[in-house]
Amino acid sequence: MTWIVYILECADTSLYTGITNDLARRLEVHRTGRGAKYTKHRCPLRVRYTEYQRTKGAALAREAAIKSLARSEKLALIAAQPTPRLHG
């Protein structure tokens, strides 16, 4: 199973990082206010970054690494991959 590490840009321009194995389903959950406490009132606008990992453990480790980055570093990561792609 492929795991996806993603960064969302919220309506307040903040960035949220998470993982999932079904990005479309997870985005729908975020958009309905049931995805995460952080995004519930920030209304995620769009996916800004995706990265694929082979295991849940690898995805969790990468999520933690991204969350520890400064905002400027996250924006640099996003700039390196401007258009998120889904592989199906």
PDB file of N, CA, C and O in Angstrom:
ATOM      1  N   MET A   1       0.841  -1.180   0.000  1.00  0.00           N
ATOM      2  CA  MET A   1       0.000   0.000   0.000  1.00  0.00           C
ATOM      3  C   MET A   1       0.887   1.244   0.000  1.00  0.00           C
ATOM      4  O   MET A   1       1.878   1.309   0.727  1.00  0.00           O
ATOM      5  N   THR A   2       0.531   2.208  -0.802  1.00  0.00           N
ATOM      6  CA  THR A   2       1.260   3.471  -0.865  1.00  0.00           C
ATOM      7  C   THR A   2       0.637   4.465   0.105  1.00  0.00           C
ATOM      8  O   THR A   2      -0.585   4.594   0.181  1.00  0.00           O
ATOM      9  N   TRP A   3       1.483   5.158   0.837  1.00  0.00           N
ATOM     10  CA  TRP A   3       1.046   6.207   1.759  1.00  0.00           C
ATOM     11  C   TRP A   3       1.446   7.556   1.193  1.00  0.00           C
ATOM     12  O   TRP A   3       2.498   7.690   0.568  1.00  0.00           O
ATOM     13  N   ILE A   4       0.613   8.544   1.412  1.00  0.00           N
ATOM     14  CA  ILE A   4       0.838   9.882   0.877  1.00  0.00           C
ATOM     15  C   ILE A   4       1.027  10.855   2.026  1.00  0.00           C
ATOM     16  O   ILE A   4       0.199  10.945   2.932  1.00  0.00           O
ATOM     17  N   VAL A   5       2.133  11.580   1.970  1.00  0.00           N
ATOM     18  CA  VAL A   5       2.367  12.697   2.884  1.00  0.00           C
ATOM     19  C   VAL A   5       1.941  13.931   2.110  1.00  0.00           C
ATOM     20  O   VAL A   5       2.356  14.124   0.968  1.00  0.00           O
ATOM     21  N   TYR A   6       1.112  14.771   2.725  1.00  0.00           N
ATOM     22  CA  TYR A   6       0.585  15.927   1.991  1.00  0.00           C
ATOM     23  C   TYR A   6       0.661  17.185   2.837  1.00  0.00           C
ATOM     24  O   TYR A   6       0.679  17.138   4.067  1.00  0.00           O
ATOM     25  N   ILE A   7       0.705  18.306   2.141  1.00  0.00           N
ATOM     26  CA  ILE A   7       0.623  19.615   2.790  1.00  0.00           C
ATOM     27  C   ILE A   7      -0.567  20.340   2.176  1.00  0.00           C
ATOM     28  O   ILE A   7      -0.677  20.470   0.957  1.00  0.00           O
ATOM     29  N   LEU A   8      -1.463  20.814   3.057  1.00  0.00           N
ATOM     30  CA  LEU A   8      -2.602  21.619   2.638  1.00  0.00           C
ATOM     31  C   LEU A   8      -2.336  23.073   2.971  1.00  0.00           C
ATOM     32  O   LEU A   8      -1.712  23.379   3.987  1.00  0.00           O
ATOM     33  N   GLU A   9      -2.804  23.964   2.122  1.00  0.00           N
ATOM     34  CA  GLU A   9      -2.830  25.380   2.456  1.00  0.00           C
ATOM     35  C   GLU A   9      -4.248  25.720   2.873  1.00  0.00           C
ATOM     36  O   GLU A   9      -5.198  25.480   2.127  1.00  0.00           O
ATOM     37  N   CYS A  10      -4.387  26.276   4.056  1.00  0.00           N
ATOM     38  CA  CYS A  10      -5.704  26.618   4.598  1.00  0.00           C
ATOM     39  C   CYS A  10      -6.100  28.040   4.207  1.00  0.00           C
ATOM     40  O   CYS A  10      -5.289  28.805   3.684  1.00  0.00           O
ATOM     41  N   ALA A  11      -7.339  28.370   4.466  1.00  0.00           N
ATOM     42  CA  ALA A  11      -7.870  29.691   4.105  1.00  0.00           C
ATOM     43  C   ALA A  11      -7.096  30.826   4.767  1.00  0.00           C
ATOM     44  O   ALA A  11      -7.014  31.922   4.213  1.00  0.00           O
ATOM     45  N   ASP A  12      -6.529  30.578   5.943  1.00  0.00           N
ATOM     46  CA  ASP A  12      -5.752  31.612   6.634  1.00  0.00           C
ATOM     47  C   ASP A  12      -4.280  31.603   6.210  1.00  0.00           C
ATOM     48  O   ASP A  12      -3.444  32.239   6.852  1.00  0.00           O
ATOM     49  N   THR A  13      -3.969  30.890   5.140  1.00  0.00           N
ATOM     50  CA  THR A  13      -2.638  30.702   4.534  1.00  0.00           C
ATOM     51  C   THR A  13      -1.695  29.843   5.381  1.00  0.00           C
ATOM     52  O   THR A  13      -0.522  29.699   5.038  1.00  0.00           O
ATOM     53  N   SER A  14      -2.189  29.276   6.470  1.00  0.00           N
ATOM     54  CA  SER A  14      -1.352  28.361   7.238  1.00  0.00           C
ATOM     55  C   SER A  14      -1.228  27.047   6.475  1.00  0.00           C
ATOM     56  O   SER A  14      -2.012  26.760   5.571  1.00  0.00           O
ATOM     57  N   LEU A  15      -0.228  26.255   6.855  1.00  0.00           N
ATOM     58  CA  LEU A  15       0.041  24.983   6.196  1.00  0.00           C
ATOM     59  C   LEU A  15      -0.209  23.838   7.171  1.00  0.00           C
ATOM     60  O   LEU A  15       0.202  23.895   8.329  1.00  0.00           O
ATOM     61  N   TYR A  16      -0.877  22.814   6.696  1.00  0.00           N
ATOM     62  CA  TYR A  16      -1.167  21.625   7.499  1.00  0.00           C
ATOM     63  C   TYR A  16      -0.545  20.425   6.810  1.00  0.00           C
ATOM     64  O   TYR A  16      -0.708  20.253   5.602  1.00  0.00           O
ATOM     65  N   THR A  17       0.161  19.595   7.557  1.00  0.00           N
ATOM     66  CA  THR A  17       0.795  18.390   7.021  1.00  0.00           C
ATOM     67  C   THR A  17       0.131  17.165   7.614  1.00  0.00           C
ATOM     68  O   THR A  17      -0.124  17.111   8.817  1.00  0.00           O
ATOM     69  N   GLY A  18      -0.151  16.181   6.771  1.00  0.00           N
ATOM     70  CA  GLY A  18      -0.760  14.945   7.230  1.00  0.00           C
ATOM     71  C   GLY A  18      -0.373  13.780   6.339  1.00  0.00           C
ATOM     72  O   GLY A  18       0.368  13.940   5.369  1.00  0.00           O
ATOM     73  N   ILE A  19      -0.892  12.590   6.688  1.00  0.00           N
ATOM     74  CA  ILE A  19      -0.674  11.402   5.860  1.00  0.00           C
ATOM     75  C   ILE A  19      -2.004  10.706   5.621  1.00  0.00           C
ATOM     76  O   ILE A  19      -2.954  10.874   6.385  1.00  0.00           O
ATOM     77  N   THR A  20      -2.058   9.927   4.556  1.00  0.00           N
ATOM     78  CA  THR A  20      -3.243   9.144   4.230  1.00  0.00           C
ATOM     79  C   THR A  20      -2.857   8.078   3.211  1.00  0.00           C
ATOM     80  O   THR A  20      -1.790   8.143   2.601  1.00  0.00           O
ATOM     81  N   ASN A  21      -3.731   7.104   3.037  1.00  0.00           N
ATOM     82  CA  ASN A  21      -3.548   6.161   1.931  1.00  0.00           C
ATOM     83  C   ASN A  21      -4.639   6.368   0.875  1.00  0.00           C
ATOM     84  O   ASN A  21      -4.711   5.621  -0.102  1.00  0.00           O
ATOM     85  N   ASP A  22      -5.490   7.386   1.075  1.00  0.00           N
ATOM     86  CA  ASP A  22      -6.537   7.738   0.116  1.00  0.00           C
ATOM     87  C   ASP A  22      -6.735   9.257   0.180  1.00  0.00           C
ATOM     88  O   ASP A  22      -7.541   9.754   0.967  1.00  0.00           O
ATOM     89  N   LEU A  23      -6.005   9.973  -0.640  1.00  0.00           N
ATOM     90  CA  LEU A  23      -5.996  11.435  -0.565  1.00  0.00           C
ATOM     91  C   LEU A  23      -7.364  12.047  -0.867  1.00  0.00           C
ATOM     92  O   LEU A  23      -7.782  12.972  -0.171  1.00  0.00           O
ATOM     93  N   ALA A  24      -8.055  11.563  -1.867  1.00  0.00           N
ATOM     94  CA  ALA A  24      -9.364  12.125  -2.213  1.00  0.00           C
ATOM     95  C   ALA A  24     -10.333  11.989  -1.035  1.00  0.00           C
ATOM     96  O   ALA A  24     -11.041  12.940  -0.701  1.00  0.00           O
ATOM     97  N   ARG A  25     -10.366  10.827  -0.414  1.00  0.00           N
ATOM     98  CA  ARG A  25     -11.249  10.614   0.732  1.00  0.00           C
ATOM     99  C   ARG A  25     -10.851  11.514   1.894  1.00  0.00           C
ATOM    100  O   ARG A  25     -11.709  12.113   2.544  1.00  0.00           O
ATOM    101  N   ARG A  26      -9.543  11.610   2.157  1.00  0.00           N
ATOM    102  CA  ARG A  26      -9.059  12.418   3.275  1.00  0.00           C
ATOM    103  C   ARG A  26      -9.389  13.899   3.069  1.00  0.00           C
ATOM    104  O   ARG A  26      -9.772  14.587   4.015  1.00  0.00           O
ATOM    105  N   LEU A  27      -9.240  14.388   1.841  1.00  0.00           N
ATOM    106  CA  LEU A  27      -9.577  15.785   1.551  1.00  0.00           C
ATOM    107  C   LEU A  27     -11.055  16.057   1.789  1.00  0.00           C
ATOM    108  O   LEU A  27     -11.418  17.106   2.320  1.00  0.00           O
ATOM    109  N   GLU A  28     -11.903  15.123   1.400  1.00  0.00           N
ATOM    110  CA  GLU A  28     -13.340  15.282   1.631  1.00  0.00           C
ATOM    111  C   GLU A  28     -13.633  15.354   3.131  1.00  0.00           C
ATOM    112  O   GLU A  28     -14.467  16.149   3.565  1.00  0.00           O
ATOM    113  N   VAL A  29     -12.956  14.535   3.908  1.00  0.00           N
ATOM    114  CA  VAL A  29     -13.132  14.554   5.364  1.00  0.00           C
ATOM    115  C   VAL A  29     -12.674  15.906   5.921  1.00  0.00           C
ATOM    116  O   VAL A  29     -13.349  16.481   6.776  1.00  0.00           O
ATOM    117  N   HIS A  30     -11.537  16.414   5.446  1.00  0.00           N
ATOM    118  CA  HIS A  30     -11.075  17.743   5.880  1.00  0.00           C
ATOM    119  C   HIS A  30     -12.104  18.811   5.510  1.00  0.00           C
ATOM    120  O   HIS A  30     -12.435  19.667   6.330  1.00  0.00           O
ATOM    121  N   ARG A  31     -12.602  18.762   4.295  1.00  0.00           N
ATOM    122  CA  ARG A  31     -13.516  19.804   3.818  1.00  0.00           C
ATOM    123  C   ARG A  31     -14.851  19.815   4.550  1.00  0.00           C
ATOM    124  O   ARG A  31     -15.525  20.844   4.599  1.00  0.00           O
ATOM    125  N   THR A  32     -15.234  18.683   5.115  1.00  0.00           N
ATOM    126  CA  THR A  32     -16.492  18.623   5.863  1.00  0.00           C
ATOM    127  C   THR A  32     -16.282  18.919   7.349  1.00  0.00           C
ATOM    128  O   THR A  32     -17.217  18.822   8.144  1.00  0.00           O
ATOM    129  N   GLY A  33     -15.046  19.282   7.719  1.00  0.00           N
ATOM    130  CA  GLY A  33     -14.772  19.662   9.099  1.00  0.00           C
ATOM    131  C   GLY A  33     -14.525  18.509  10.042  1.00  0.00           C
ATOM    132  O   GLY A  33     -14.485  18.705  11.256  1.00  0.00           O
ATOM    133  N   ARG A  34     -14.359  17.304   9.511  1.00  0.00           N
ATOM    134  CA  ARG A  34     -14.135  16.144  10.356  1.00  0.00           C
ATOM    135  C   ARG A  34     -12.714  15.598  10.262  1.00  0.00           C
ATOM    136  O   ARG A  34     -12.410  14.567  10.863  1.00  0.00           O
ATOM    137  N   GLY A  35     -11.839  16.274   9.515  1.00  0.00           N
ATOM    138  CA  GLY A  35     -10.514  15.732   9.241  1.00  0.00           C
ATOM    139  C   GLY A  35      -9.522  15.860  10.366  1.00  0.00           C
ATOM    140  O   GLY A  35      -8.878  14.877  10.735  1.00  0.00           O
ATOM    141  N   ALA A  36      -9.383  17.027  10.913  1.00  0.00           N
ATOM    142  CA  ALA A  36      -8.424  17.283  11.984  1.00  0.00           C
ATOM    143  C   ALA A  36      -8.867  18.530  12.722  1.00  0.00           C
ATOM    144  O   ALA A  36      -9.471  19.433  12.143  1.00  0.00           O
ATOM    145  N   LYS A  37      -8.562  18.564  13.985  1.00  0.00           N
ATOM    146  CA  LYS A  37      -8.925  19.738  14.785  1.00  0.00           C
ATOM    147  C   LYS A  37      -8.344  21.015  14.170  1.00  0.00           C
ATOM    148  O   LYS A  37      -9.004  22.054  14.142  1.00  0.00           O
ATOM    149  N   TYR A  38      -7.105  20.928  13.680  1.00  0.00           N
ATOM    150  CA  TYR A  38      -6.419  22.089  13.116  1.00  0.00           C
ATOM    151  C   TYR A  38      -7.166  22.649  11.903  1.00  0.00           C
ATOM    152  O   TYR A  38      -7.312  23.864  11.777  1.00  0.00           O
ATOM    153  N   THR A  39      -7.632  21.787  11.025  1.00  0.00           N
ATOM    154  CA  THR A  39      -8.255  22.254   9.778  1.00  0.00           C
ATOM    155  C   THR A  39      -9.749  22.516   9.907  1.00  0.00           C
ATOM    156  O   THR A  39     -10.355  23.084   8.998  1.00  0.00           O
ATOM    157  N   LYS A  40     -10.341  22.118  11.003  1.00  0.00           N
ATOM    158  CA  LYS A  40     -11.793  22.231  11.156  1.00  0.00           C
ATOM    159  C   LYS A  40     -12.314  23.639  10.887  1.00  0.00           C
ATOM    160  O   LYS A  40     -13.317  23.802  10.193  1.00  0.00           O
ATOM    161  N   HIS A  41     -11.651  24.653  11.423  1.00  0.00           N
ATOM    162  CA  HIS A  41     -12.116  26.030  11.248  1.00  0.00           C
ATOM    163  C   HIS A  41     -11.231  26.840  10.294  1.00  0.00           C
ATOM    164  O   HIS A  41     -11.457  28.033  10.087  1.00  0.00           O
ATOM    165  N   ARG A  42     -10.243  26.191   9.728  1.00  0.00           N
ATOM    166  CA  ARG A  42      -9.343  26.892   8.812  1.00  0.00           C
ATOM    167  C   ARG A  42      -9.678  26.614   7.349  1.00  0.00           C
ATOM    168  O   ARG A  42      -9.064  27.192   6.452  1.00  0.00           O
ATOM    169  N   CYS A  43     -10.629  25.751   7.110  1.00  0.00           N
ATOM    170  CA  CYS A  43     -11.100  25.448   5.757  1.00  0.00           C
ATOM    171  C   CYS A  43      -9.959  25.240   4.763  1.00  0.00           C
ATOM    172  O   CYS A  43      -9.577  26.177   4.061  1.00  0.00           O
ATOM    173  N   PRO A  44      -9.414  24.033   4.693  1.00  0.00           N
ATOM    174  CA  PRO A  44      -8.322  23.812   3.739  1.00  0.00           C
ATOM    175  C   PRO A  44      -8.742  24.184   2.318  1.00  0.00           C
ATOM    176  O   PRO A  44      -9.814  23.802   1.848  1.00  0.00           O
ATOM    177  N   LEU A  45      -7.893  24.919   1.665  1.00  0.00           N
ATOM    178  CA  LEU A  45      -8.197  25.359   0.308  1.00  0.00           C
ATOM    179  C   LEU A  45      -7.687  24.400  -0.750  1.00  0.00           C
ATOM    180  O   LEU A  45      -8.421  24.008  -1.657  1.00  0.00           O
ATOM    181  N   ARG A  46      -6.408  24.021  -0.624  1.00  0.00           N
ATOM    182  CA  ARG A  46      -5.869  23.186  -1.700  1.00  0.00           C
ATOM    183  C   ARG A  46      -4.652  22.406  -1.243  1.00  0.00           C
ATOM    184  O   ARG A  46      -3.966  22.772  -0.289  1.00  0.00           O
ATOM    185  N   VAL A  47      -4.412  21.323  -1.954  1.00  0.00           N
ATOM    186  CA  VAL A  47      -3.223  20.517  -1.719  1.00  0.00           C
ATOM    187  C   VAL A  47      -2.061  21.253  -2.370  1.00  0.00           C
ATOM    188  O   VAL A  47      -2.121  21.597  -3.550  1.00  0.00           O
ATOM    189  N   ARG A  48      -1.015  21.492  -1.608  1.00  0.00           N
ATOM    190  CA  ARG A  48       0.159  22.190  -2.144  1.00  0.00           C
ATOM    191  C   ARG A  48       1.319  21.256  -2.396  1.00  0.00           C
ATOM    192  O   ARG A  48       2.217  21.590  -3.168  1.00  0.00           O
ATOM    193  N   TYR A  49       1.326  20.075  -1.758  1.00  0.00           N
ATOM    194  CA  TYR A  49       2.474  19.176  -1.874  1.00  0.00           C
ATOM    195  C   TYR A  49       2.022  17.751  -1.586  1.00  0.00           C
ATOM    196  O   TYR A  49       1.208  17.518  -0.692  1.00  0.00           O
ATOM    197  N   THR A  50       2.551  16.804  -2.344  1.00  0.00           N
ATOM    198  CA  THR A  50       2.353  15.386  -2.061  1.00  0.00           C
ATOM    199  C   THR A  50       3.667  14.660  -2.232  1.00  0.00           C
ATOM    200  O   THR A  50       4.503  15.020  -3.061  1.00  0.00           O
ATOM    201  N   GLU A  51       3.825  13.638  -1.435  1.00  0.00           N
ATOM    202  CA  GLU A  51       5.021  12.802  -1.483  1.00  0.00           C
ATOM    203  C   GLU A  51       4.573  11.388  -1.144  1.00  0.00           C
ATOM    204  O   GLU A  51       3.745  11.204  -0.253  1.00  0.00           O
ATOM    205  N   TYR A  52       5.094  10.406  -1.825  1.00  0.00           N
ATOM    206  CA  TYR A  52       4.651   9.027  -1.671  1.00  0.00           C
ATOM    207  C   TYR A  52       5.677   8.205  -0.908  1.00  0.00           C
ATOM    208  O   TYR A  52       6.880   8.300  -1.153  1.00  0.00           O
ATOM    209  N   GLN A  53       5.181   7.395   0.022  1.00  0.00           N
ATOM    210  CA  GLN A  53       6.028   6.519   0.833  1.00  0.00           C
ATOM    211  C   GLN A  53       5.470   5.097   0.757  1.00  0.00           C
ATOM    212  O   GLN A  53       4.268   4.894   0.581  1.00  0.00           O
ATOM    213  N   ARG A  54       6.364   4.123   0.893  1.00  0.00           N
ATOM    214  CA  ARG A  54       5.951   2.720   0.766  1.00  0.00           C
ATOM    215  C   ARG A  54       5.267   2.160   2.000  1.00  0.00           C
ATOM    216  O   ARG A  54       4.445   1.250   1.894  1.00  0.00           O
ATOM    217  N   THR A  55       5.598   2.695   3.172  1.00  0.00           N
ATOM    218  CA  THR A  55       5.023   2.166   4.406  1.00  0.00           C
ATOM    219  C   THR A  55       4.442   3.293   5.249  1.00  0.00           C
ATOM    220  O   THR A  55       4.808   4.459   5.105  1.00  0.00           O
ATOM    221  N   LYS A  56       3.525   2.911   6.130  1.00  0.00           N
ATOM    222  CA  LYS A  56       2.938   3.894   7.033  1.00  0.00           C
ATOM    223  C   LYS A  56       4.008   4.475   7.953  1.00  0.00           C
ATOM    224  O   LYS A  56       3.999   5.670   8.246  1.00  0.00           O
ATOM    225  N   GLY A  57       4.926   3.629   8.406  1.00  0.00           N
ATOM    226  CA  GLY A  57       6.005   4.100   9.273  1.00  0.00           C
ATOM    227  C   GLY A  57       6.869   5.150   8.597  1.00  0.00           C
ATOM    228  O   GLY A  57       7.239   6.150   9.213  1.00  0.00           O
ATOM    229  N   ALA A  58       7.190   4.920   7.325  1.00  0.00           N
ATOM    230  CA  ALA A  58       7.992   5.888   6.568  1.00  0.00           C
ATOM    231  C   ALA A  58       7.217   7.193   6.390  1.00  0.00           C
ATOM    232  O   ALA A  58       7.790   8.279   6.481  1.00  0.00           O
ATOM    233  N   ALA A  59       5.912   7.081   6.134  1.00  0.00           N
ATOM    234  CA  ALA A  59       5.079   8.275   5.973  1.00  0.00           C
ATOM    235  C   ALA A  59       4.996   9.066   7.279  1.00  0.00           C
ATOM    236  O   ALA A  59       5.081  10.294   7.270  1.00  0.00           O
ATOM    237  N   LEU A  60       4.830   8.367   8.392  1.00  0.00           N
ATOM    238  CA  LEU A  60       4.767   9.038   9.693  1.00  0.00           C
ATOM    239  C   LEU A  60       6.085   9.748  10.010  1.00  0.00           C
ATOM    240  O   LEU A  60       6.087  10.861  10.538  1.00  0.00           O
ATOM    241  N   ALA A  61       7.196   9.104   9.687  1.00  0.00           N
ATOM    242  CA  ALA A  61       8.505   9.717   9.933  1.00  0.00           C
ATOM    243  C   ALA A  61       8.686  10.957   9.068  1.00  0.00           C
ATOM    244  O   ALA A  61       9.183  11.978   9.542  1.00  0.00           O
ATOM    245  N   ARG A  62       8.288  10.873   7.812  1.00  0.00           N
ATOM    246  CA  ARG A  62       8.417  12.015   6.907  1.00  0.00           C
ATOM    247  C   ARG A  62       7.475  13.148   7.327  1.00  0.00           C
ATOM    248  O   ARG A  62       7.849  14.319   7.264  1.00  0.00           O
ATOM    249  N   GLU A  63       6.265  12.805   7.752  1.00  0.00           N
ATOM    250  CA  GLU A  63       5.324  13.813   8.243  1.00  0.00           C
ATOM    251  C   GLU A  63       5.938  14.570   9.421  1.00  0.00           C
ATOM    252  O   GLU A  63       5.876  15.798   9.475  1.00  0.00           O
ATOM    253  N   ALA A  64       6.524  13.839  10.356  1.00  0.00           N
ATOM    254  CA  ALA A  64       7.158  14.468  11.521  1.00  0.00           C
ATOM    255  C   ALA A  64       8.298  15.375  11.091  1.00  0.00           C
ATOM    256  O   ALA A  64       8.463  16.468  11.633  1.00  0.00           O
ATOM    257  N   ALA A  65       9.091  14.925  10.114  1.00  0.00           N
ATOM    258  CA  ALA A  65      10.212  15.731   9.626  1.00  0.00           C
ATOM    259  C   ALA A  65       9.708  17.024   8.986  1.00  0.00           C
ATOM    260  O   ALA A  65      10.273  18.093   9.216  1.00  0.00           O
ATOM    261  N   ILE A  66       8.656  16.927   8.192  1.00  0.00           N
ATOM    262  CA  ILE A  66       8.109  18.118   7.540  1.00  0.00           C
ATOM    263  C   ILE A  66       7.511  19.065   8.566  1.00  0.00           C
ATOM    264  O   ILE A  66       7.690  20.279   8.470  1.00  0.00           O
ATOM    265  N   LYS A  67       6.801  18.519   9.548  1.00  0.00           N
ATOM    266  CA  LYS A  67       6.197  19.365  10.577  1.00  0.00           C
ATOM    267  C   LYS A  67       7.248  20.131  11.377  1.00  0.00           C
ATOM    268  O   LYS A  67       6.965  21.203  11.913  1.00  0.00           O
ATOM    269  N   SER A  68       8.454  19.583  11.458  1.00  0.00           N
ATOM    270  CA  SER A  68       9.513  20.259  12.216  1.00  0.00           C
ATOM    271  C   SER A  68      10.202  21.369  11.415  1.00  0.00           C
ATOM    272  O   SER A  68      10.993  22.131  11.970  1.00  0.00           O
ATOM    273  N   LEU A  69       9.909  21.461  10.133  1.00  0.00           N
ATOM    274  CA  LEU A  69      10.510  22.493   9.293  1.00  0.00           C
ATOM    275  C   LEU A  69       9.904  23.861   9.591  1.00  0.00           C
ATOM    276  O   LEU A  69       8.751  23.969  10.007  1.00  0.00           O
ATOM    277  N   ALA A  70      10.689  24.883   9.373  1.00  0.00           N
ATOM    278  CA  ALA A  70      10.178  26.253   9.437  1.00  0.00           C
ATOM    279  C   ALA A  70       9.245  26.478   8.249  1.00  0.00           C
ATOM    280  O   ALA A  70       9.338  25.779   7.240  1.00  0.00           O
ATOM    281  N   ARG A  71       8.362  27.440   8.369  1.00  0.00           N
ATOM    282  CA  ARG A  71       7.433  27.743   7.278  1.00  0.00           C
ATOM    283  C   ARG A  71       8.181  28.003   5.971  1.00  0.00           C
ATOM    284  O   ARG A  71       7.767  27.527   4.914  1.00  0.00           O
ATOM    285  N   SER A  72       9.273  28.750   6.041  1.00  0.00           N
ATOM    286  CA  SER A  72      10.043  29.052   4.823  1.00  0.00           C
ATOM    287  C   SER A  72      10.581  27.776   4.182  1.00  0.00           C
ATOM    288  O   SER A  72      10.647  27.680   2.957  1.00  0.00           O
ATOM    289  N   GLU A  73      10.959  26.808   4.989  1.00  0.00           N
ATOM    290  CA  GLU A  73      11.454  25.530   4.461  1.00  0.00           C
ATOM    291  C   GLU A  73      10.316  24.721   3.829  1.00  0.00           C
ATOM    292  O   GLU A  73      10.513  24.058   2.811  1.00  0.00           O
ATOM    293  N   LYS A  74       9.147  24.778   4.427  1.00  0.00           N
ATOM    294  CA  LYS A  74       7.984  24.099   3.843  1.00  0.00           C
ATOM    295  C   LYS A  74       7.625  24.734   2.504  1.00  0.00           C
ATOM    296  O   LYS A  74       7.297  24.030   1.549  1.00  0.00           O
ATOM    297  N   LEU A  75       7.686  26.054   2.433  1.00  0.00           N
ATOM    298  CA  LEU A  75       7.391  26.739   1.172  1.00  0.00           C
ATOM    299  C   LEU A  75       8.423  26.391   0.097  1.00  0.00           C
ATOM    300  O   LEU A  75       8.080  26.290  -1.081  1.00  0.00           O
ATOM    301  N   ALA A  76       9.667  26.210   0.492  1.00  0.00           N
ATOM    302  CA  ALA A  76      10.703  25.791  -0.456  1.00  0.00           C
ATOM    303  C   ALA A  76      10.425  24.377  -0.958  1.00  0.00           C
ATOM    304  O   ALA A  76      10.616  24.086  -2.139  1.00  0.00           O
ATOM    305  N   LEU A  77       9.979  23.510  -0.073  1.00  0.00           N
ATOM    306  CA  LEU A  77       9.614  22.145  -0.450  1.00  0.00           C
ATOM    307  C   LEU A  77       8.453  22.170  -1.446  1.00  0.00           C
ATOM    308  O   LEU A  77       8.461  21.444  -2.440  1.00  0.00           O
ATOM    309  N   ILE A  78       7.471  22.999  -1.172  1.00  0.00           N
ATOM    310  CA  ILE A  78       6.323  23.152  -2.066  1.00  0.00           C
ATOM    311  C   ILE A  78       6.771  23.697  -3.421  1.00  0.00           C
ATOM    312  O   ILE A  78       6.313  23.225  -4.461  1.00  0.00           O
ATOM    313  N   ALA A  79       7.649  24.673  -3.414  1.00  0.00           N
ATOM    314  CA  ALA A  79       8.131  25.281  -4.664  1.00  0.00           C
ATOM    315  C   ALA A  79       8.872  24.276  -5.531  1.00  0.00           C
ATOM    316  O   ALA A  79       8.880  24.395  -6.756  1.00  0.00           O
ATOM    317  N   ALA A  80       9.492  23.291  -4.902  1.00  0.00           N
ATOM    318  CA  ALA A  80      10.221  22.269  -5.654  1.00  0.00           C
ATOM    319  C   ALA A  80       9.262  21.314  -6.371  1.00  0.00           C
ATOM    320  O   ALA A  80       9.662  20.626  -7.310  1.00  0.00           O
ATOM    321  N   GLN A  81       8.011  21.269  -5.938  1.00  0.00           N
ATOM    322  CA  GLN A  81       6.986  20.436  -6.564  1.00  0.00           C
ATOM    323  C   GLN A  81       5.705  21.260  -6.658  1.00  0.00           C
ATOM    324  O   GLN A  81       4.790  21.045  -5.862  1.00  0.00           O
ATOM    325  N   PRO A  82       5.608  22.186  -7.594  1.00  0.00           N
ATOM    326  CA  PRO A  82       4.496  23.129  -7.635  1.00  0.00           C
ATOM    327  C   PRO A  82       3.121  22.518  -7.924  1.00  0.00           C
ATOM    328  O   PRO A  82       2.110  23.076  -7.497  1.00  0.00           O
ATOM    329  N   THR A  83       3.056  21.405  -8.624  1.00  0.00           N
ATOM    330  CA  THR A  83       1.776  20.816  -8.971  1.00  0.00           C
ATOM    331  C   THR A  83       1.664  19.414  -8.394  1.00  0.00           C
ATOM    332  O   THR A  83       2.292  18.494  -8.916  1.00  0.00           O
ATOM    333  N   PRO A  84       0.877  19.218  -7.325  1.00  0.00           N
ATOM    334  CA  PRO A  84       0.712  17.885  -6.759  1.00  0.00           C
ATOM    335  C   PRO A  84       0.136  16.925  -7.800  1.00  0.00           C
ATOM    336  O   PRO A  84      -0.723  17.298  -8.599  1.00  0.00           O
ATOM    337  N   ARG A  85       0.619  15.697  -7.777  1.00  0.00           N
ATOM    338  CA  ARG A  85       0.161  14.690  -8.711  1.00  0.00           C
ATOM    339  C   ARG A  85      -0.293  13.459  -7.930  1.00  0.00           C
ATOM    340  O   ARG A  85       0.309  13.084  -6.925  1.00  0.00           O
ATOM    341  N   LEU A  86      -1.362  12.845  -8.413  1.00  0.00           N
ATOM    342  CA  LEU A  86      -1.823  11.577  -7.857  1.00  0.00           C
ATOM    343  C   LEU A  86      -1.420  10.467  -8.804  1.00  0.00           C
ATOM    344  O   LEU A  86      -1.605  10.571 -10.017  1.00  0.00           O
ATOM    345  N   HIS A  87      -0.878   9.424  -8.254  1.00  0.00           N
ATOM    346  CA  HIS A  87      -0.530   8.250  -9.044  1.00  0.00           C
ATOM    347  C   HIS A  87      -1.549   7.171  -8.715  1.00  0.00           C
ATOM    348  O   HIS A  87      -1.768   6.867  -7.543  1.00  0.00           O
ATOM    349  N   GLY A  88      -2.155   6.606  -9.698  1.00  0.00           N
ATOM    350  CA  GLY A  88      -3.199   5.665  -9.375  1.00  0.00           C
ATOM    351  C   GLY A  88      -3.024   4.399 -10.039  1.00  0.00           C
ATOM    352  O   GLY A  88      -3.837   3.491  -9.862  1.00  0.00           O
TER     353      GLY A  88
END
